[in-house]
């Protein structure tokens, strides 16, 4: 029996090769999407994904420091929100257009659409980044290593090298 959340979350395995316990019969992450087990095009591991978002966050932090100037750490500063906003823009724009952020490119991964679309596009990149910015949806992952942010946006993060 499928879990209740599988009935409404996009990209769920309900109705496609679901086993008796509700899980898929895939033998490795990404198999149901036609991805290879290893190498280029395989599902990216959690370590690479975490490393990429860390690089992007640090880049956003440095750029926010340039905007905020010497008063960045004042008593009534909104510096945390400035960092989040800069990170958000640095993530949405390149993912929508190129499928990868600076951190993803540095670590050899990119975002791919599970419906074979050439571009992720702005609406899906916005949804994915908002959910990633909330953090919790990104930590809740399925058997394919996709967080809720990827499931909602119908994307998967794959290796490019």
N, C-alpha and C positions, 0 to 999 in steps of 0.2 A: 504494500500500500504506500502510495506517495505521501510525502509530508505535506501539510496544509499549505506551506509557503510556495511549493512547486506549482500550485494551481494558478498563481497570478504573477510570478516572477518571470520575466522574459528570459528565454534561453534555457528554461528548465527541461529536464529529460522526460517529463510526463508525455506519454503518447509516442515516445520514440525509444525503442529498445530498453525499456525499463524492466529490471528484474523483479522477482517476486517480493523483494524487500523494498522496492521503490528506487533502488540504485540502478545505475546503468550497468550494462554488461561489458563496458570498456575495460581493456587490460592495462591501459596507460592513459595519463592525462592528455586530452586533445584528440583521442582516437575518433570520437563521435563527430568531430569537425573535419576529419580527414587529414589531420596534422601528423607529421612523423613523430616517432618515439623520441629521437635524439637529434641534435644538430640544428642547422638552420631551419626555421619554420616550426620547431617544436615549441610547446608551451614553456614560457620562461618560469624559472623557479622563484620562490618567495625571496631569496637572498638578493637576486638581481633586481627584483622589483623594489625591494626596500632600499637598496643602494641608490637606485635611480631617483626615487622620490626624495631621498636625503640630499642628493646632489642638487636637485631642483629647489628644495627648501632652502638650502644654504645660499644658492644663487639668488633666490628671492629675498633672503635676509640681507645680503650685501647690497642689492639694488635698493631695497627699502631704506637702508642706512644712508645711501646717497641722497634720497629724497627727503628724509627726515632731518638730516643734518645733526648738529651737536645736541639738540634738544630731544633726541630720540628716546632717551631713558628718563625723561622728566617725570615728576610725580603724577601728572594728569595726562600722560602721553597715551595716544592710541596706536603706539608703534606695533603692537601685536596684530592689530587689524590691518595695518599698512603692509606688514610682511605677508599676511594671508592674501590680501588683494593682489599684491605683486606676484606671488606664487600662483594664484588663480589665473591671472592673465598669461603668465609664462607657461602655464600648462594647457589652457584651453586653446589658444591660438595655434601653437605648433601641432597639437594632437589633431585638431580639426583639419589642418591643411596637410601636414606631413605624416601624421600618425605617430610622432615621437617627440618628446621633449629633449632638452639638452642632456639631462641625466640619463634618459633612456638611450640616446645615441651613444653616449660615453660608455655605457655598460652593454651595448649590443642587443637591445630589445626594442620592440615597437608595438603599438596597438593595432590590431587588425580586426576588421569586421567579420562576424561569423556568417554574414549573408553575402560574402564576397564583394561587397561594395568597394570601389577603389578608394574613396575617402570616408573618413569617419563622419565629417560634417560638424557644423557648429552645434545643432541641438543635442546630438549624442555626446559630443565633447563636453558641453556645458553640464549635462546630467551626470556624466561620469566624474567630472572634476568636483562638482558640488558634493557628491556622495563620498568621493575620496577625501575631500577636505573635512568631512565630518568624522573621518577615521574609522569608526566602528564598522560600517558596511564593507570596507576594504579588508578588515580582519576576518570577517565571516566568509569562508571560502567553500567552494564545492569540490567534488572529486577531480575536476579539471584544473583546480588551482585558481579559478576565477572568483574574485570577490563579488559582493552584491552590486558594487558599482559597475563592474564589467557585465554582469548578467543583465542589469537594468538597461545598459546601453547597447546590449547585444554585441559585445566585443570580447576579444581574448588577447592577452599579451604574449607575443611570440619572440623567439630568439632571431637575431639577424646575423649572428656569427657564431 
